[in-house]
């Protein structure tokens, strides 16, 4: 992960030199961690590559999804309270990444009335299957793909 400077500041090097760090400058995670907190606040995280969710984040997301969906929430991905709880745990990620994670979980949920994203990670599939093997089958094939395959097969047979 990188960080982008949002407000210019002077950084003091080990040899005592003062260096102006201008707006728009990118800092590595190491450079950012070496700054005092007052200067870290003048930087924002920039996600340059895909970062996988940790086991703890997946566990929390699964618990939140099941809690909110079992209590009548039709679309947990748009539930501000569920996303806010995940953002509190890991503020480095944009909130949109949590919405996508909830959509992936919904895509695996056989109880969900609507389809979700159909590109889940294998780790997510395994964790969901451990939580509730009936609700989240281990082998995942999106419902619309199954229906399309059945339609194609019937059209070939009836031809």
Protein Blocks (a to p, Z undefined) as FASTA:
>chain_A
ZZddfbdcddddfkopacdddehiacdfklmmmpcfklmmmpccddfbdcdddfklmmmm
mmmmmmmmmnopablmlmmklmmmmmmmmmmbcfklmmmmmmmmmmmmmkbmbdcdfbdc
fklmmmmmmmmmmlmcfbdcdfklmmmmmmmmmmmmnZZ
